[in-house]
Amino acid sequence: MQGMLEIKTFEFGSFGTNTYVVSDRSGNVLLVDPACSNPYECRLLQNYMDTLRDAEHRQQVVIIATHGHLDHLWGAQWACKQWGVAVLIHPADMPLAEAMQQQYDLFGIPMRAQGFPVGNLLETVLPETEVYRFEVIETPGHTPGGVCLYWEREKLLLSGDTLFRMGYGRTDLPGGNTSQLTESLERLFTLPPDTRVYPGHGEATTIGAERS
């Protein structure tokens, strides 16, 4: 925890995807990349989310996907139903989010995809609370509509699959673009070196450690 915000990390699914819950302990919650892939993982997430209600047991939940790949959206249908909201995503990745079955087929996953509602992240006006006062940094390359979420005051970055500890996102999947990813990384490296980075996979790091 640093400043006003608290961040909780869950590693879910066979891809080892990080799901993040950002909160202020006042009932305002941001759920990023709902990757819970089975009832046990969904229950873990639900139990933690239940602890974040305010004194009158109210809760406001916003769900965001950093990009449209299936491993970041395993639990999207469940989460949308659980909290009655859509998943907000960059418009360039809406086709990916709406084509889960094609992604399952691409990776040879013998499952039937479940649809879920999506909303345009760039056009959605969020409530004026600290949890939702982040900058959406557009970082195409891993996917056309990849984004990072940046809290300047907290020096906190959720980097999705753009930047990892000692690595960066792959560009060999449909929609990947190496030159775009390079530009996106250069954009992130202009952030303060002590910015904490929470990636879509693996351990947390800092901008300074990855830039050096």
C-alpha positions in Angstrom: 0.0 0.0 0.0 1.2 3.5 -0.8 -0.7 6.7 -0.5 -4.4 6.3 -0.5 -4.7 3.3 -2.7 -4.3 -0.4 -2.0 -3.5 -3.0 -4.6 -4.1 -6.7 -4.3 -2.6 -9.2 -6.8 -4.1 -12.6 -7.8 -2.4 -15.0 -10.2 -5.0 -16.9 -12.0 -5.4 -19.5 -14.8 -3.0 -21.8 -16.7 -1.3 -18.7 -18.2 -0.4 -17.3 -14.8 -2.2 -14.1 -15.5 -2.3 -11.3 -12.9 -5.6 -9.9 -11.8 -5.4 -6.7 -9.9 -7.9 -5.1 -7.4 -7.2 -1.4 -6.7 -9.3 0.1 -3.8 -9.4 2.9 -1.3 -11.1 0.9 1.5 -14.2 3.2 1.0 -16.2 0.9 -1.3 -14.6 2.1 -4.5 -13.0 -0.8 -6.4 -11.2 -1.2 -9.7 -10.9 -4.8 -11.0 -8.3 -5.1 -13.7 -8.1 -8.1 -16.0 -10.6 -10.6 -14.5 -8.6 -13.8 -15.2 -10.2 -16.1 -12.7 -10.7 -19.3 -14.7 -12.6 -21.7 -12.4 -15.0 -21.6 -9.4 -12.2 -21.8 -6.8 -10.4 -18.7 -8.3 -13.7 -16.9 -8.7 -14.5 -17.6 -5.0 -11.1 -16.3 -3.9 -11.7 -13.0 -5.8 -15.3 -12.7 -4.5 -14.2 -13.2 -0.9 -11.6 -10.5 -1.2 -14.0 -8.1 -3.0 -16.5 -8.6 -0.2 -14.0 -7.2 2.3 -13.8 -3.9 0.4 -17.4 -2.8 1.1 -17.8 0.5 2.9 -19.2 0.9 6.5 -22.8 0.6 5.1 -21.9 -2.4 2.9 -22.0 -0.5 -0.3 -19.6 -1.0 -3.2 -18.8 0.6 -6.5 -17.0 -1.7 -9.0 -15.4 -0.8 -12.3 -13.9 -3.6 -14.5 -11.2 -2.8 -17.0 -9.2 -5.1 -19.4 -5.7 -3.9 -20.3 -6.2 -5.8 -23.6 -8.5 -8.3 -25.3 -6.6 -11.6 -25.0 -8.5 -14.5 -23.5 -6.2 -15.2 -20.5 -7.1 -11.7 -19.2 -10.8 -12.3 -19.6 -11.4 -15.8 -18.4 -13.6 -14.5 -15.7 -15.2 -11.6 -17.5 -18.6 -13.2 -18.0 -18.8 -14.2 -14.3 -17.5 -10.8 -13.1 -19.9 -8.8 -15.2 -22.8 -10.8 -13.9 -21.5 -10.6 -10.3 -21.2 -6.8 -10.2 -23.7 -5.8 -12.9 -21.2 -3.9 -15.1 -19.5 -4.2 -18.5 -15.8 -4.7 -19.0 -14.2 -1.5 -20.2 -11.7 -1.9 -23.0 -9.9 0.1 -25.7 -12.1 0.2 -28.8 -9.4 -1.3 -30.9 -9.5 -4.4 -28.8 -13.2 -4.8 -28.7 -13.1 -7.2 -31.7 -10.8 -9.4 -29.7 -13.0 -9.3 -26.6 -16.0 -10.2 -28.7 -14.2 -13.1 -30.4 -13.3 -15.3 -27.5 -14.3 -18.5 -29.3 -11.9 -17.8 -32.1 -9.1 -17.2 -29.5 -10.0 -20.5 -27.8 -9.8 -22.3 -31.1 -6.5 -20.6 -31.9 -4.9 -22.0 -28.7 -6.7 -25.3 -29.0 -8.7 -24.8 -25.8 -11.7 -27.2 -25.8 -14.2 -24.8 -24.3 -17.2 -22.9 -25.4 -16.7 -19.1 -24.9 -19.3 -17.2 -22.9 -20.1 -13.7 -24.1 -20.0 -10.7 -21.8 -20.8 -7.0 -22.2 -18.0 -4.6 -23.2 -17.8 -0.8 -23.0 -15.5 1.8 -24.6 -12.8 2.7 -22.0 -11.9 5.9 -23.8 -15.5 7.2 -23.8 -16.5 6.2 -20.3 -16.7 8.9 -17.6 -15.7 7.4 -14.3 -16.6 8.7 -10.8 -14.4 11.3 -9.3 -12.6 9.2 -6.7 -8.9 8.5 -6.3 -9.3 4.9 -7.4 -10.5 6.0 -10.8 -8.2 9.0 -11.3 -5.8 7.3 -13.5 -4.4 8.1 -16.9 -5.1 5.6 -19.7 -1.8 5.3 -21.6 -2.4 3.8 -25.0 0.3 1.2 -25.6 -0.4 -0.7 -28.9 2.0 -3.4 -30.0 1.1 -6.6 -28.1 -2.4 -5.9 -29.3 -3.9 -3.0 -31.3 -5.7 -1.7 -28.2 -3.4 -2.4 -25.4 -3.4 0.1 -22.5 -1.6 0.8 -19.3 -3.2 2.5 -16.3 -1.2 5.2 -14.5 -1.7 6.9 -11.2 0.7 9.8 -11.3 0.3 10.8 -7.6 0.8 7.2 -6.5 3.6 6.5 -9.0 1.7 3.3 -9.9 1.4 1.7 -13.3 -0.6 -1.4 -14.3 1.2 -2.3 -17.5 -0.8 -5.3 -18.9 1.3 -7.3 -21.3 3.2 -4.3 -22.6 6.0 -4.3 -20.0 7.1 -7.1 -17.7 9.9 -7.5 -15.2 12.9 -8.1 -17.4 10.8 -8.4 -20.5 8.0 -7.1 -22.7 4.9 -8.3 -24.6 5.1 -10.7 -27.5 4.1 -9.4 -31.0 3.8 -12.7 -32.9 0.0 -13.1 -32.2 -2.6 -11.7 -34.6 -2.6 -7.9 -34.3 0.9 -7.7 -32.8 3.2 -5.0 -34.1 6.9 -4.8 -33.0 7.5 -1.2 -34.0 4.4 -0.1 -32.2 5.5 -2.0 -29.1 8.9 -0.3 -29.2 7.2 3.1 -29.3 4.9 2.1 -26.5 7.9 1.0 -24.3 9.7 4.3 -25.1 6.6 6.2 -23.9 6.5 4.2 -20.6 10.2 4.8 -20.0 9.5 8.6 -19.8 7.7 8.0 -16.5 9.5 8.6 -13.2 12.1 5.8 -12.5 10.5 5.0 -9.1 7.1 4.3 -10.6 6.0 0.9 -9.5 5.0 -1.4 -12.3 2.5 -4.2 -11.9 2.5 -6.3 -15.1 0.0 -8.8 -16.6 2.3 -11.7 -15.8 5.1 -12.1 -13.3 6.5 -10.0 -10.5 6.3 -6.3 -9.9 9.1 -4.0 -10.9 9.9 -0.3 -11.4 10.3 1.8 -14.5 13.9 2.6 -13.5 14.8 -1.1 -13.2 13.4 -1.9 -16.7 14.8 1.2 -18.3 18.4 0.6 -17.2 
